[in-house]
Amino acid sequence: MRYFLSIFLFIILTYNTSAQVKDPVPASEILHQMQKLENTTRVLYVAAHPDDENTRLIAYLENGKQFDAAYLSLTRGDGGQNVIGPELREGLGLIRTQELLAAREIDGGKQFFTRANDFGYSKNPDETFNKWGKEEVLSDVVWTIRNFQPDIIITRFNQTPGITHGHHTASAILAKEAFDKAGDPKAFPEQLELVNAWQPKKIYWNTSSWFFSRGADFDKSKYVTENAGGYSPLLGISYTEMAALSRSRHKSQAFGTAGSRGDETEYFEYWDGPVDDKELFLGVEHSWAKFENGQKIQKAISKLIADFQFNHPEASIDQLFAIKKLIENLDESAVKKEKLKAVKDLILQCAGFYHMLFYDNQYASPGDNMNINLELVNRSDVKIAIVSAKLNQISMDLGISGELKNNQVKMNSFEVRIPTDFPYSNPYWLNDPSSNGLYKVEDQKLIGKAENEPAIEAEVTLNVNGNDLTFNTPLKYKSSDRINGEIIQPFYIIPPLSIEFAEEVSIFTTKDQQKEISIKIKALQDDISGRLELELPKGWRTNMKENDLRFENLVKNSSKNFKINITAGENQGKFDLKAYVSVEGKPIDKSVQEIQYDHIPNQVIIRDAQQKLVLADVQIKGDKIGYIEGAGDAVDEALLAMGYTVDFIDIEKIGVAELKNYDAIIAGIRAYNVNSSLQVHYGKMNEYMKSGGVYLVQYNTTYSLPDTDFWPYPLQLSRDRITVEEAALEFISPEHPALNYPNKIMKDDFGGWVQERGLYFPSSWDQSYVPILAGNDPGESEKKGALLVAPYGKGKFVYTGLSFFRELPAGVPGAYRLLANLLAPRPSE
């Protein structure tokens, strides 16, 4: 539940979402939530990715109509790009998950997901279903419907292939099929041990003129309409302004947007239901009348609202308890569950009740002892007493009781020991290896959940005016900062140390080659001692002695670095080097990745500690590489693994004479989109190439690209791409040095690629460029813009949309061989 005082105060409090948890709950917000109790209508919005949702409609449904709205995003956006940092794949998916949750905190909706993995751009739903497994994801959509029990389903996209992303179209197809199957007990019957079949009443497509931009007219008269542009006096904000704040949480996708005001019409195409009507909610009973004894509940809520006193919200508590008892007598349903939680929250809010379970460290490990604190404050004249408090996850009764007097702080401290077998706080969908298209989640009850339950929480029971009330308060990490004040973050259970390889991949070019790899042991708690051990692939060797790998008494956040010589085996390919540390006889084989951004809570990912070893015939020419940062990638790490030295270049400050010290220079992904200095000083690169330098530019997009002729010869960027990573590529310039020097590129070098061949290829170019490769997705025309090379002065210019930023971290040998060719100087004539 999100809270508003005013637009101004709201923005201040939520600008740093991760630093402020206990938002104020003014009386106007309490009344708004009481009004929501009157409505029992539920709406599920369905699309494919984070940021696909119509935040304006969700804000309107939740706060204007005062319904319960939810967004089902089939994926977590793992396959997208990241404009705020280097995280891709699982890390990006976790960021975008939290961005969606931050958006829902603003507009008030619920958030769900399926197990589907965003494997990258897809051009049609058939390819999408082949990757995901249609029945598995359909099962997840049905499961979500049966749990949330919506009256109406609304899709963002339609079912017509070819208009948009294949994931988008797939989301609409699955929504329609799930609408038909959710009420059928013969569909996915194993779910019915946990939920009941549920038939939504209607399904609509939330359309707009965008879907008709390819020449067809958008006939507004054909559609059901709803004005989502209203204003809430209680909240002090319009739904369109709220939507802009919500949408602007998607920072990793650069989706910040300005607020708007005034009427905004939403359009809906009727797909199915009992009646093809011209009103979105016609035939849906909004009140409690559809429930047994619902009239009593409706009357009680109406009286609650009429009697509400802004200056004395605590006067409503007895009425809320009476409503709670009436709802508890209903049969089980999603409405009952949701409204009971809302009533409990309102009771605490009306009492001004503050509760916080906190610890002075963000992390602990199994076996640790912790001193945690529970703060409880009754800020009203209501008679409240503690009945009990316990930590269910560790089966510990906190043994507290007693009266909570008005505005008197009750602070208790407890010594807690974390059991040695307590699970780590890894995102549940990342606990097991996943397939290319689907995360593996064995526990049916977890499917659909946006995030983990808190690692530890206190179950507190109060007696309020003679009535028992139980609620949970999660354990948080609380600290104070002289700049930001009170900071509250999630609390996580993690290993006592993290094993971190310096690079994701190490490249070996000949059998029996020796190479030094770097491994860092980072202590995540005090007094860590142990021994590093390696599990080498068959035939690979190290000459390190056991005593060389010991470390003693590391204090928290300190580290021990190891330089280890590895000798390659005989067989070419990609292998895993695994590492673990033996601490007091217990092996720990994990690496902990911390993700920290101001707009989301801090996150952790706990992975197996391993590095990819690649033995491939990779020859390099040149040594020193300059790297111009773009939107974030790990290509620089791959260059180091190949044996280059790499410097990051500030293009604004560096002179042309200094640029000439580099054998080649690479611009990171979308560098011309995001690097404003490069947009101004791009001419330096032309001078560098004239003197013999090699300049390689990775993909940019047409979006937000200034209308400037950056390139040495004209080329026109487009949205052309090859999304099928197995798509055949033809060598249309087989004699060109790009395919021959210093490595002879073969068809096999394009085997084992991940997610895609490439994206945002140029669609036209000057005749000075030589296209190297041609390919296409099934059923499409040939694309020749994936790799363009042109001589310029004594040097050369390379523009490529090939996805080196994905293939190199994945350890694809052919990607390394091809990149080495592209960075090589022009061979002597």
TORLUMMI-215294 format. One record per residue (C-alpha): x, y, z. Coordinates in steps of 0.2 Angstrom, whole numbers. Last residue first. Example, Ala and Ser with C-alpha at 12.3 -4.5 7.8 and 13.67 -1.06 7.14 Angstrom:
! TORLUMMI-215294
{r {68,-5,36}}
{r {62,-22,39}}
! end
This chain:
! TORLUMMI-215294
{r {245,-22,-244}}
{r {249,-24,-226}}
{r {235,-31,-215}}
{r {223,-17,-208}}
{r {226,-17,-189}}
{r {217,-31,-179}}
{r {202,-26,-168}}
{r {190,-34,-180}}
{r {200,-50,-181}}
{r {201,-51,-162}}
{r {182,-49,-161}}
{r {180,-64,-173}}
{r {190,-75,-163}}
{r {182,-70,-146}}
{r {165,-72,-154}}
{r {169,-89,-160}}
{r {174,-95,-143}}
{r {157,-91,-135}}
{r {161,-88,-116}}
{r {144,-82,-111}}
{r {153,-66,-105}}
{r {159,-64,-124}}
{r {142,-68,-132}}
{r {131,-55,-123}}
{r {141,-39,-126}}
{r {147,-46,-143}}
{r {129,-45,-149}}
{r {133,-42,-167}}
{r {126,-24,-171}}
{r {143,-20,-179}}
{r {151,-4,-186}}
{r {170,-6,-189}}
{r {181,9,-195}}
{r {198,6,-202}}
{r {216,14,-202}}
{r {228,22,-214}}
{r {214,35,-220}}
{r {198,26,-217}}
{r {195,8,-223}}
{r {177,2,-220}}
{r {170,-13,-211}}
{r {151,-17,-209}}
{r {145,-31,-198}}
{r {126,-35,-195}}
{r {120,-24,-210}}
{r {117,-38,-222}}
{r {99,-43,-218}}
{r {90,-56,-229}}
{r {71,-55,-229}}
{r {61,-64,-216}}
{r {52,-81,-215}}
{r {65,-88,-202}}
{r {76,-74,-195}}
{r {89,-67,-207}}
{r {107,-68,-212}}
{r {121,-59,-221}}
{r {139,-56,-216}}
{r {154,-45,-221}}
{r {146,-29,-228}}
{r {160,-18,-235}}
{r {158,0,-232}}
{r {164,13,-244}}
{r {148,11,-254}}
{r {139,21,-241}}
{r {126,13,-230}}
{r {108,7,-228}}
{r {99,-4,-216}}
{r {111,-2,-201}}
{r {108,-16,-189}}
{r {99,-13,-172}}
{r {102,-30,-166}}
{r {113,-45,-166}}
{r {114,-64,-167}}
{r {102,-67,-153}}
{r {100,-75,-135}}
{r {116,-85,-135}}
{r {129,-91,-148}}
{r {134,-109,-147}}
{r {139,-110,-165}}
{r {144,-95,-175}}
{r {163,-100,-175}}
{r {157,-116,-183}}
{r {154,-107,-199}}
{r {173,-104,-200}}
{r {183,-88,-196}}
{r {202,-90,-200}}
{r {210,-80,-187}}
{r {223,-66,-189}}
{r {216,-61,-201}}
{r {203,-71,-211}}
{r {185,-66,-208}}
{r {188,-48,-205}}
{r {202,-49,-218}}
{r {189,-50,-232}}
{r {191,-65,-243}}
{r {173,-72,-238}}
{r {164,-56,-242}}
{r {146,-63,-242}}
{r {150,-75,-228}}
{r {132,-82,-225}}
{r {125,-83,-207}}
{r {113,-96,-202}}
{r {101,-92,-188}}
{r {105,-101,-172}}
{r {104,-86,-161}}
{r {86,-82,-168}}
{r {84,-64,-165}}
{r {92,-57,-181}}
{r {90,-38,-180}}
{r {84,-23,-190}}
{r {78,-8,-180}}
{r {87,4,-191}}
{r {103,14,-192}}
{r {107,23,-208}}
{r {125,24,-213}}
{r {135,39,-220}}
{r {155,38,-220}}
{r {166,43,-206}}
{r {151,40,-194}}
{r {144,53,-182}}
{r {133,62,-195}}
{r {122,71,-182}}
{r {103,70,-179}}
{r {106,66,-160}}
{r {102,48,-155}}
{r {88,48,-142}}
{r {80,32,-150}}
{r {89,27,-166}}
{r {98,14,-157}}
{r {117,11,-155}}
{r {127,-5,-158}}
{r {145,-8,-155}}
{r {158,4,-163}}
{r {175,-2,-168}}
{r {189,10,-171}}
{r {206,4,-178}}
{r {220,17,-179}}
{r {231,21,-194}}
{r {233,40,-193}}
{r {217,43,-202}}
{r {208,32,-189}}
{r {213,44,-175}}
{r {208,59,-184}}
{r {191,52,-187}}
{r {190,47,-169}}
{r {193,65,-164}}
{r {178,70,-173}}
{r {167,61,-161}}
{r {170,75,-148}}
{r {152,82,-146}}
{r {142,66,-146}}
{r {156,57,-137}}
{r {155,69,-123}}
{r {136,66,-122}}
{r {139,47,-119}}
{r {121,40,-119}}
{r {115,37,-136}}
{r {132,38,-145}}
{r {139,24,-133}}
{r {124,13,-136}}
{r {135,-2,-132}}
{r {153,2,-128}}
{r {164,11,-141}}
{r {180,2,-144}}
{r {197,9,-148}}
{r {212,0,-157}}
{r {231,0,-156}}
{r {231,14,-144}}
{r {245,26,-142}}
{r {237,36,-156}}
{r {223,42,-144}}
{r {236,52,-135}}
{r {240,62,-150}}
{r {221,65,-153}}
{r {219,72,-136}}
{r {210,65,-121}}
{r {199,76,-111}}
{r {182,74,-119}}
{r {184,57,-125}}
{r {187,51,-107}}
{r {195,34,-111}}
{r {195,18,-101}}
{r {211,8,-103}}
{r {213,-10,-108}}
{r {228,-21,-109}}
{r {224,-35,-121}}
{r {227,-54,-116}}
{r {210,-61,-121}}
{r {204,-61,-103}}
{r {208,-42,-103}}
{r {197,-40,-119}}
{r {183,-50,-111}}
{r {183,-39,-96}}
{r {182,-24,-107}}
{r {167,-32,-116}}
{r {157,-32,-99}}
{r {143,-20,-104}}
{r {136,-3,-98}}
{r {127,11,-107}}
{r {142,17,-116}}
{r {160,19,-110}}
{r {174,22,-123}}
{r {187,9,-121}}
{r {205,10,-127}}
{r {214,-6,-132}}
{r {233,-9,-131}}
{r {240,-25,-138}}
{r {240,-27,-156}}
{r {236,-42,-166}}
{r {227,-57,-157}}
{r {226,-75,-161}}
{r {212,-85,-154}}
{r {213,-104,-156}}
{r {201,-109,-142}}
{r {202,-116,-125}}
{r {188,-107,-115}}
{r {187,-108,-96}}
{r {171,-101,-88}}
{r {173,-96,-70}}
{r {164,-103,-55}}
{r {157,-98,-38}}
{r {139,-104,-38}}
{r {128,-89,-37}}
{r {120,-79,-23}}
{r {111,-63,-30}}
{r {108,-48,-18}}
{r {97,-33,-19}}
{r {97,-16,-11}}
{r {80,-7,-11}}
{r {76,2,-27}}
{r {78,20,-33}}
{r {95,24,-26}}
{r {104,9,-34}}
{r {113,-5,-26}}
{r {116,-23,-33}}
{r {127,-34,-22}}
{r {133,-50,-30}}
{r {138,-64,-18}}
{r {148,-79,-25}}
{r {145,-96,-17}}
{r {155,-112,-15}}
{r {156,-114,4}}
{r {162,-131,10}}
{r {161,-134,29}}
{r {176,-141,38}}
{r {178,-126,49}}
{r {178,-115,33}}
{r {182,-125,17}}
{r {182,-113,3}}
{r {175,-117,-14}}
{r {179,-114,-32}}
{r {173,-121,-49}}
{r {182,-119,-66}}
{r {169,-123,-79}}
{r {173,-128,-97}}
{r {171,-121,-115}}
{r {179,-130,-129}}
{r {196,-136,-136}}
{r {202,-152,-129}}
{r {220,-153,-123}}
{r {220,-146,-106}}
{r {225,-129,-100}}
{r {237,-125,-86}}
{r {231,-114,-72}}
{r {242,-102,-62}}
{r {234,-95,-47}}
{r {235,-77,-41}}
{r {225,-76,-24}}
{r {218,-61,-17}}
{r {212,-60,2}}
{r {198,-48,6}}
{r {192,-36,20}}
{r {173,-32,21}}
{r {172,-40,38}}
{r {188,-46,46}}
{r {199,-60,38}}
{r {207,-71,52}}
{r {218,-82,41}}
{r {220,-87,23}}
{r {225,-104,15}}
{r {228,-106,-3}}
{r {247,-107,-3}}
{r {246,-120,10}}
{r {238,-133,-2}}
{r {251,-131,-15}}
{r {248,-122,-32}}
{r {254,-131,-47}}
{r {237,-131,-57}}
{r {231,-143,-70}}
{r {217,-145,-83}}
{r {215,-163,-90}}
{r {197,-165,-84}}
{r {190,-148,-78}}
{r {197,-141,-62}}
{r {188,-141,-45}}
{r {198,-128,-35}}
{r {200,-126,-16}}
{r {203,-111,-6}}
{r {207,-114,13}}
{r {199,-106,28}}
{r {199,-92,40}}
{r {185,-79,43}}
{r {186,-68,59}}
{r {172,-55,55}}
{r {158,-56,43}}
{r {156,-54,24}}
{r {174,-59,21}}
{r {179,-57,2}}
{r {190,-71,-5}}
{r {196,-64,-22}}
{r {202,-75,-36}}
{r {214,-70,-50}}
{r {219,-81,-64}}
{r {236,-83,-71}}
{r {239,-92,-87}}
{r {249,-107,-93}}
{r {246,-114,-110}}
{r {246,-133,-110}}
{r {234,-133,-126}}
{r {234,-117,-135}}
{r {223,-101,-135}}
{r {217,-100,-117}}
{r {203,-88,-113}}
{r {198,-84,-96}}
{r {179,-80,-93}}
{r {169,-71,-80}}
{r {184,-61,-74}}
{r {191,-57,-57}}
{r {183,-72,-50}}
{r {174,-69,-33}}
{r {172,-81,-19}}
{r {160,-72,-6}}
{r {161,-75,12}}
{r {150,-79,27}}
{r {136,-85,15}}
{r {120,-74,15}}
{r {105,-71,25}}
{r {97,-54,20}}
{r {89,-39,28}}
{r {80,-27,17}}
{r {85,-8,19}}
{r {81,6,30}}
{r {91,22,30}}
{r {88,36,43}}
{r {96,52,38}}
{r {102,54,21}}
{r {118,65,23}}
{r {123,61,41}}
{r {118,43,38}}
{r {108,32,51}}
{r {106,13,50}}
{r {92,1,50}}
{r {93,-17,42}}
{r {75,-24,42}}
{r {67,-39,50}}
{r {49,-40,43}}
{r {34,-36,54}}
{r {19,-48,54}}
{r {2,-45,60}}
{r {-10,-52,73}}
{r {-25,-43,80}}
{r {-34,-48,96}}
{r {-50,-38,101}}
{r {-52,-31,119}}
{r {-49,-13,113}}
{r {-34,-19,104}}
{r {-25,-34,110}}
{r {-10,-37,100}}
{r {-2,-52,92}}
{r {15,-50,84}}
{r {23,-62,71}}
{r {41,-56,69}}
{r {49,-58,52}}
{r {65,-67,46}}
{r {71,-69,28}}
{r {56,-59,21}}
{r {46,-67,8}}
{r {55,-68,-8}}
{r {50,-58,-23}}
{r {36,-55,-36}}
{r {26,-71,-32}}
{r {19,-79,-47}}
{r {25,-97,-44}}
{r {30,-98,-26}}
{r {16,-109,-20}}
{r {19,-121,-34}}
{r {36,-125,-26}}
{r {48,-133,-40}}
{r {53,-116,-48}}
{r {64,-118,-63}}
{r {65,-102,-74}}
{r {60,-104,-92}}
{r {66,-100,-109}}
{r {84,-104,-110}}
{r {83,-117,-96}}
{r {86,-113,-78}}
{r {98,-119,-66}}
{r {90,-119,-48}}
{r {90,-105,-35}}
{r {87,-91,-47}}
{r {68,-91,-46}}
{r {68,-90,-27}}
{r {79,-74,-27}}
{r {93,-79,-15}}
{r {91,-76,3}}
{r {101,-91,9}}
{r {93,-105,18}}
{r {95,-108,37}}
{r {104,-125,40}}
{r {116,-118,53}}
{r {101,-110,62}}
{r {102,-91,65}}
{r {104,-87,83}}
{r {95,-73,91}}
{r {98,-62,106}}
{r {84,-50,108}}
{r {81,-32,111}}
{r {65,-24,116}}
{r {59,-6,113}}
{r {42,0,119}}
{r {41,18,115}}
{r {27,28,124}}
{r {16,38,113}}
{r {0,32,121}}
{r {3,17,132}}
{r {7,0,126}}
{r {2,-12,139}}
{r {12,-28,142}}
{r {19,-43,134}}
{r {36,-50,128}}
{r {42,-68,127}}
{r {51,-67,110}}
{r {46,-85,106}}
{r {58,-92,94}}
{r {54,-105,81}}
{r {68,-99,68}}
{r {56,-94,54}}
{r {42,-91,66}}
{r {50,-77,75}}
{r {38,-74,90}}
{r {28,-60,98}}
{r {14,-62,110}}
{r {-1,-53,119}}
{r {5,-35,118}}
{r {-7,-22,124}}
{r {-17,-9,116}}
{r {-30,3,124}}
{r {-34,17,111}}
{r {-27,34,117}}
{r {-17,35,101}}
{r {2,34,96}}
{r {5,15,100}}
{r {23,12,98}}
{r {32,-4,95}}
{r {51,-6,92}}
{r {58,-23,90}}
{r {77,-25,91}}
{r {89,-38,85}}
{r {106,-44,93}}
{r {112,-57,81}}
{r {121,-74,83}}
{r {127,-82,67}}
{r {125,-100,63}}
{r {119,-97,45}}
{r {125,-80,40}}
{r {120,-62,43}}
{r {118,-47,32}}
{r {111,-29,32}}
{r {119,-25,49}}
{r {112,-15,63}}
{r {96,-26,65}}
{r {78,-21,64}}
{r {60,-26,68}}
{r {49,-10,66}}
{r {32,-6,72}}
{r {22,10,73}}
{r {4,11,77}}
{r {-5,28,72}}
{r {-20,19,80}}
{r {-30,22,64}}
{r {-15,15,54}}
{r {-15,-1,64}}
{r {-34,-3,62}}
{r {-32,1,44}}
{r {-19,-12,41}}
{r {-30,-25,48}}
{r {-44,-20,37}}
{r {-34,-20,22}}
{r {-28,-38,26}}
{r {-45,-44,29}}
{r {-50,-35,12}}
{r {-37,-45,2}}
{r {-41,-62,9}}
{r {-60,-60,8}}
{r {-58,-54,-10}}
{r {-47,-68,-15}}
{r {-60,-80,-8}}
{r {-63,-91,7}}
{r {-81,-92,12}}
{r {-87,-77,23}}
{r {-87,-77,42}}
{r {-70,-68,42}}
{r {-78,-53,33}}
{r {-91,-50,46}}
{r {-78,-51,60}}
{r {-67,-39,51}}
{r {-81,-27,49}}
{r {-84,-27,68}}
{r {-66,-24,71}}
{r {-66,-9,59}}
{r {-81,-2,68}}
{r {-71,-3,84}}
{r {-56,6,76}}
{r {-65,20,69}}
{r {-63,32,84}}
{r {-44,30,81}}
{r {-46,41,66}}
{r {-48,56,77}}
{r {-43,72,68}}
{r {-50,66,52}}
{r {-66,59,60}}
{r {-74,45,50}}
{r {-93,42,54}}
{r {-99,42,36}}
{r {-85,31,30}}
{r {-88,18,44}}
{r {-106,19,41}}
{r {-104,14,23}}
{r {-92,0,28}}
{r {-105,-7,40}}
{r {-119,-5,27}}
{r {-109,-15,14}}
{r {-104,-28,27}}
{r {-122,-31,32}}
{r {-127,-31,13}}
{r {-114,-45,10}}
{r {-123,-57,21}}
{r {-118,-70,8}}
{r {-107,-62,-5}}
{r {-113,-55,-22}}
{r {-120,-39,-13}}
{r {-103,-34,-7}}
{r {-102,-20,-20}}
{r {-94,-19,-37}}
{r {-106,-32,-47}}
{r {-99,-34,-64}}
{r {-112,-34,-78}}
{r {-106,-18,-86}}
{r {-88,-14,-81}}
{r {-81,-9,-97}}
{r {-97,-2,-105}}
{r {-101,-5,-123}}
{r {-107,-23,-121}}
{r {-103,-39,-130}}
{r {-111,-50,-117}}
{r {-107,-66,-108}}
{r {-88,-64,-109}}
{r {-75,-63,-123}}
{r {-64,-51,-133}}
{r {-71,-33,-131}}
{r {-59,-20,-138}}
{r {-55,-7,-126}}
{r {-50,11,-128}}
{r {-43,23,-114}}
{r {-47,41,-114}}
{r {-36,54,-105}}
{r {-45,69,-98}}
{r {-33,83,-90}}
{r {-16,83,-82}}
{r {1,76,-87}}
{r {17,71,-78}}
{r {33,70,-86}}
{r {41,54,-91}}
{r {56,43,-85}}
{r {57,27,-96}}
{r {76,26,-97}}
{r {75,7,-97}}
{r {85,5,-81}}
{r {75,19,-74}}
{r {58,10,-74}}
{r {53,20,-59}}
{r {47,34,-70}}
{r {32,24,-75}}
{r {25,26,-57}}
{r {28,44,-56}}
{r {20,47,-73}}
{r {6,36,-68}}
{r {3,46,-53}}
{r {2,62,-63}}
{r {-10,54,-75}}
{r {-21,48,-60}}
{r {-22,66,-54}}
{r {-14,70,-37}}
{r {-20,77,-20}}
{r {-23,60,-13}}
{r {-40,65,-6}}
{r {-44,77,-20}}
{r {-41,63,-32}}
{r {-41,69,-51}}
{r {-47,61,-66}}
{r {-38,56,-83}}
{r {-43,38,-85}}
{r {-59,42,-95}}
{r {-65,25,-101}}
{r {-70,19,-118}}
{r {-77,3,-126}}
{r {-71,3,-144}}
{r {-78,3,-162}}
{r {-81,22,-162}}
{r {-63,26,-160}}
{r {-59,20,-178}}
{r {-40,19,-179}}
{r {-37,20,-197}}
{r {-25,7,-205}}
{r {-8,13,-213}}
{r {4,5,-201}}
{r {0,16,-186}}
{r {-14,5,-181}}
{r {-7,-2,-165}}
{r {-1,15,-160}}
{r {-19,22,-161}}
{r {-23,13,-145}}
{r {-29,-4,-138}}
{r {-33,-11,-121}}
{r {-39,-28,-126}}
{r {-53,-34,-116}}
{r {-58,-50,-106}}
{r {-74,-53,-97}}
{r {-82,-62,-82}}
{r {-67,-71,-75}}
{r {-70,-90,-72}}
{r {-61,-97,-57}}
{r {-56,-115,-53}}
{r {-51,-116,-34}}
{r {-34,-116,-27}}
{r {-22,-127,-18}}
{r {-27,-145,-22}}
{r {-35,-137,-38}}
{r {-17,-134,-45}}
{r {-15,-152,-50}}
{r {-31,-150,-61}}
{r {-21,-140,-74}}
{r {-37,-138,-85}}
{r {-50,-151,-81}}
{r {-57,-140,-68}}
{r {-61,-127,-81}}
{r {-63,-109,-74}}
{r {-45,-105,-78}}
{r {-46,-112,-95}}
{r {-55,-100,-106}}
{r {-47,-84,-98}}
{r {-31,-94,-99}}
{r {-32,-95,-118}}
{r {-36,-77,-119}}
{r {-21,-71,-108}}
{r {-10,-84,-116}}
{r {-13,-76,-134}}
{r {-11,-59,-127}}
{r {6,-63,-118}}
{r {12,-72,-134}}
{r {9,-56,-144}}
{r {20,-46,-133}}
{r {33,-59,-132}}
{r {34,-59,-151}}
{r {38,-41,-151}}
{r {26,-30,-161}}
{r {14,-30,-176}}
{r {20,-47,-184}}
{r {8,-58,-175}}
{r {-10,-53,-171}}
{r {-16,-58,-154}}
{r {-17,-41,-147}}
{r {-7,-32,-134}}
{r {-9,-23,-117}}
{r {-22,-36,-111}}
{r {-36,-33,-99}}
{r {-44,-47,-88}}
{r {-60,-43,-79}}
{r {-68,-51,-63}}
{r {-51,-56,-57}}
{r {-48,-71,-45}}
{r {-31,-67,-39}}
{r {-26,-85,-35}}
{r {-36,-93,-50}}
{r {-30,-80,-62}}
{r {-12,-82,-56}}
{r {-13,-101,-58}}
{r {-20,-99,-76}}
{r {-6,-88,-81}}
{r {7,-100,-73}}
{r {-1,-115,-83}}
{r {0,-105,-99}}
{r {18,-102,-95}}
{r {21,-121,-94}}
{r {9,-125,-108}}
{r {18,-114,-120}}
{r {36,-120,-117}}
{r {46,-104,-116}}
{r {58,-106,-131}}
{r {46,-114,-143}}
{r {32,-102,-136}}
{r {42,-87,-141}}
{r {47,-93,-158}}
{r {29,-96,-161}}
{r {24,-79,-154}}
{r {33,-70,-168}}
{r {48,-58,-169}}
{r {57,-62,-153}}
{r {69,-50,-144}}
{r {78,-57,-129}}
{r {77,-72,-118}}
{r {65,-64,-106}}
{r {63,-80,-95}}
{r {45,-86,-92}}
{r {42,-92,-74}}
{r {27,-81,-72}}
{r {26,-64,-64}}
{r {14,-55,-52}}
{r {12,-37,-45}}
{r {-2,-29,-35}}
{r {-8,-11,-39}}
{r {-6,4,-27}}
{r {0,17,-40}}
{r {15,22,-31}}
{r {20,6,-23}}
{r {16,-3,-39}}
{r {29,7,-48}}
{r {42,2,-34}}
{r {37,-16,-37}}
{r {40,-14,-55}}
{r {57,-6,-52}}
{r {61,-21,-41}}
{r {57,-34,-54}}
{r {67,-23,-66}}
{r {83,-24,-55}}
{r {81,-42,-53}}
{r {79,-45,-71}}
{r {95,-34,-74}}
{r {105,-45,-62}}
{r {98,-61,-70}}
{r {103,-56,-88}}
{r {112,-40,-88}}
{r {120,-28,-75}}
{r {132,-15,-81}}
{r {123,0,-75}}
{r {110,14,-78}}
{r {105,11,-96}}
{r {102,-8,-95}}
{r {97,-18,-110}}
{r {83,-31,-111}}
{r {84,-50,-109}}
{r {80,-51,-90}}
{r {64,-41,-92}}
{r {56,-50,-77}}
{r {44,-60,-88}}
{r {25,-64,-90}}
{r {21,-47,-82}}
{r {5,-49,-73}}
{r {-1,-32,-66}}
{r {-14,-31,-53}}
{r {-29,-20,-49}}
{r {-41,-20,-34}}
{r {-54,-7,-37}}
{r {-55,11,-31}}
{r {-63,17,-47}}
{r {-51,32,-46}}
{r {-37,25,-35}}
{r {-34,7,-41}}
{r {-43,8,-58}}
{r {-35,25,-62}}
{r {-18,21,-57}}
{r {-19,4,-66}}
{r {-25,13,-82}}
{r {-11,27,-81}}
{r {2,14,-78}}
{r {-2,4,-94}}
{r {10,-10,-92}}
{r {24,-14,-104}}
{r {37,-7,-92}}
{r {42,-24,-85}}
{r {38,-36,-98}}
{r {25,-47,-107}}
{r {8,-40,-104}}
{r {-8,-44,-93}}
{r {-19,-32,-83}}
{r {-29,-41,-70}}
{r {-45,-32,-63}}
{r {-54,-35,-47}}
{r {-71,-28,-41}}
{r {-75,-29,-22}}
{r {-78,-11,-19}}
{r {-83,-4,-2}}
{r {-66,-7,6}}
{r {-59,5,-6}}
{r {-68,19,3}}
{r {-59,14,19}}
{r {-42,15,9}}
{r {-46,33,4}}
{r {-51,38,22}}
{r {-34,31,28}}
{r {-26,41,14}}
{r {-34,57,20}}
{r {-30,54,38}}
{r {-12,54,34}}
{r {-1,38,33}}
{r {17,43,34}}
{r {30,32,24}}
{r {39,20,35}}
{r {51,13,22}}
{r {62,27,17}}
{r {80,24,11}}
{r {76,11,-3}}
{r {63,22,-12}}
{r {75,36,-14}}
{r {64,49,-23}}
{r {49,41,-13}}
{r {49,53,2}}
{r {52,69,-8}}
{r {40,64,-22}}
{r {27,61,-9}}
{r {30,77,0}}
{r {27,87,-16}}
{r {13,78,-23}}
{r {4,79,-7}}
{r {2,68,8}}
{r {1,51,-1}}
{r {3,33,4}}
{r {7,17,-5}}
{r {0,0,0}}
! end
